Amino acid sequence: MPSQSDARAEWRPRHGAYWLIILPALAMLVLLYLVPLADVLVTSVMDPKPGLDNYGLLFTSTSVQKTLLTTLRIAALTTFIALLLGYAVAYAMRAANTGQQRLMLFCVLLPFWISVLVRSFAWIALLGSRGPVNAGLMAWGIIDEPLPLVRNETGVLIGMVHVMLPYAVLTLYANMRGIDVRLVAAARSLGASRFQAFRMVFLPLTRPGLIGAGTLVFILSLGFYVTPALLGGGKVLMIAEYVAVQINDTLRWGLGTMLAATLMLSVLAALWALSRILDVKRLFGA
């Protein structure tokens, strides 16, 4: 039998080969991600002068605070609506037969093949004062004059929910597929009604999927730029657009990088806090 020293000697060349394979990807990660990220962090504390003055604006600037609150509110509302609609769609997909599941899954995945920019312009056309939505409501006598559905927070929410809904559906559907249907049947056989079996058995089992989908949708919603910029019409300012204005228009690089760094650190802190409570790898099916 080979000795332990022989096994270590055989492992060393293999180990070196693995590093040779990983090294190009690792170098790209450092050069294209970590170095620019470090530059952003340094700029946030060095421009226009060294110190934490830029971060002090989080507590003193009304415009910065308003932008942060708007971003958090819209992201939270988007997450809530996407989870509500996504849960219903995922539940229907789980209950459908194989052919229907494939068709529904195709419809859920279809928006991924269309640019966010195209979808945003499509919503502007649909929700505009002369669009088919307002025209249909007026034709049915539901409203007397067009509703303001774009260039405000309503339009931003509709557009963002449309983009985020597939993420919620796919995460929840993956969670629901792993639930043993016999558990619900057992609850029914013990005298529980459909609603009681759902509320007391099925819903608690989908809690990891709800947390995972909610976390994913909320984090992605925090960094939205194109949809709020187009459907908000400049009236709904979120962090990403505010950062772009500070860097491209007003040339306040320190403020812009500070907000970008704050957003990144907040997301990392939220994920860290979540990992202390739940198994994040299991939560996202890794």
N, C-alpha and C positions, 0 to 999 in steps of 0.2 A: 504493500500500500504506500502511496506517496506521502511523504512527511508534510508537516505543517509549513516548514520553510519552503518546500517545493511548491506548495499551493500558493504561498505569498509571492514567490518569484514569477509564477505563471500569471498571477492577477495583475502585477505591476504593468506589463506591456498593454494588457487589455484596458486597464484603468487609464493609461496614457492615451490610448486610442479614443476612448470615450471623451476625454478632455479636448482632443483635437477636433472632434466632431462638434462639441458644444461651444468651443471657443469663438467661431465666427458669429454665431447667434448672440453670444454673451457680449462680444465687442460691439455689435450693432445696438444691443440694448443700452449699453453704457453711452455710446456716442450719440445715438439718436433720441434717447429718452432721459437717461439720468443726468447727462451733462446739461442739456437745455433746462431740465427741471431744477438743477442746482443754480443755473443762471437766473431763473425766475425768482428763486428764493433770495439770492444775493441782491438782485435788483430791488426787490421789495423793501429791503432794509438799507440800501445805499443811495437810492434816488428819491428826492433831489439832494439829500444829505444823509450821512450815516445816522442810524438810530431807528427807533420804532414809531416815529411820527405817523407814518402811513397806517400802521395798525391802530394807532390812537383814533383815527377817523372812524373806526367801527363804532366808537362810543360817543363821538362828538359831531359827526356829519349827518345831517338830516337826510340828505339825498342817498347816502350809502345805506343808512338804516332802512329807509323806505324801499330801496331796491332789494335788500336782503329779505325783508318781510314779504314783499311781493313774490319773490322767488320761492320762499318757503311755503307761502299760502297756495300758490298755483301748483307747486310740486305735490303738496299734500292732497289737494283736491283732485289732481290728476291721478294720483295713486289710489285714492278712495274709489273714484268712478271706474277706473280701469280694473280694480279688483272686483268690484260689484258686477260689472258686465263680463269680465273674464271668467269669473266663477260660474256664471250662468252658462256661458258658451262651453267651458270645459266640462261641466256636468252633463250638458246635452251631448257632447261628443262621446263621453264615457258611456252614456246610455244607448247610443246609436249602434246600428250594426256595422259590419266591416266596411261595406260600400259607402254608407253615409259618413263614416268616420274619415275615409279618404277624401271625400268631397269637401267636408268641413275643414279638414286639415289643409287642403289646397287653398281654400278661401282665406284661412288664417295666415298662411304663408305668402299669399299673393302680394300684400302690401310691401313685403321686403324687396320685391323685384321692381318697385317703383320708387323713383327718387323722392326724398322728403320735400325738395323744392317743388316738384311737380304736384305732389299731393297738397301742398300749402296753397299754390295757385288755384288748384281745383276747388278747394274749400272757399276761397275768395269768390270764385264764380258761383258756387252753389249757394252761399250764404249772403251774397250781396243784396242790396235793396231791390235790384231787378232780377235776382237769381230765381231759380226754380222753387226753392224752399219758401221764400216770401210770396212768390206768385201763386203757389199752390195753396198756402194758408189764406191768402186774400180771396182766391177763387172759391174756396169752401166756406167763406164767410166767417172764419175763425178770428181774423184780425181785419181792421179797417185800413191800416197803413203799415208799411214795411217795418219789421223789427230790426233794431241795430244788432246784428249778429257777427259783424266783423269790425276790425279796428277797435276792439275792446277786449276785456278779459274773457268774455263768453266765447269769442272766436278762438282765442288762444287755447282755452280749455278743450274745445271741440277738436282742434287740430292736434293737440298733444295727446289726448286720449286715443285718438285714431292711430297715432304712431306707436303709443305704448301698449295698446291692447293686445297685440300678438305676443309680446313678451309675457304678459300676465297669463294669457290663455295657455301658452306652451308650458310654462312653469307649473301651473295648477293642474293641467292635464297629465303631465308626467307624474305628479304626486298622486292624483286620483287613480291612475292606472295601477299603482302599487297597493291599493286598498283591497282587501279581501271582501268581496260582495257577500260572502256567507255571514259576515258579522251583522250586516243590516238585516239579512233574512232571519238570523237568529233573534234579533230584537223584535222583528215583526211577529215571529212565532211565539214570543213571550207576552204578546198582548200590546206592544207599542204601536201607535198609529204611524202612518208614513212620516208625518212631521216630527213626531217624537223620535223615531228611529234616525231621521236625518239630523236632528238637533243634538241628540245625545250620543250617537255613534259615529255617523259619517262626518259631520262638521268638525268634531275634535280631531279626527284622524287627518283632516286636511289642513290643520293649523300650521304644520311646517311649510307646506306649499304656499299658504297665505303669507307667512312671514317672509319666505324667500322671494315670492313674486313682488310683495310690497317693497322690500328692500331694493330689489333690482329696479323697479319702476321709479321709485323715489330718487335713487341716486342718478339714474339716467335723466330724469326730469330736471334736476338741478342745473344741468349744463346745456339745456336747450338754447339754441340761438336762432336758427332759420325760421322755425314756426312762429315764435313770439314776435320776431322782427316783422314778418309779413302779415300775419293775422292780427297782430296788435297795432299795426299801423303807427308805430312810434309812441303809442300811448301806454303800452304795457311794457315796462322796462325790467328785464330780468338780468341776473348777474353777467351772463355771457355777453349779452349785447352791451351792457354797461362797461365791461372790460374792453370790448372792441372800440367803443366810443372814446374811452380814456387813452387808449394806445394809438389809434389811427387818427383821431380828430384833435383832441386837446393835447396829445403828446405827454400826458401825465403817466409816464411809464411806472413810476413808483406806486401810484394808486392802483393802476390796472393789474400789475403783478401781485400786489398785496391781496386784491380780491381773488385773483386766480389761486394764489397760495392758500388763502383762507378757505376757499371752496374745496381744494384738494385735501387739506388737513382735516376739514370737517368730515369729509367722506371717509377718510382713513380712520378717524376717531370713532365714527359710527360703526364701521365694520369691526374695529377692535372691540368696542363695547358689546356688539352682537356676538362676537366670538367668545366672549367671557360667559355668555348666557347659553348659547346654542352651539352645536357642532356645525360650523359654516360649510365644511366640505360635504357633510351629509345633507345640509339644507339645500344646497344647489346641485345635489346629485353628482358631486365629484367623486 
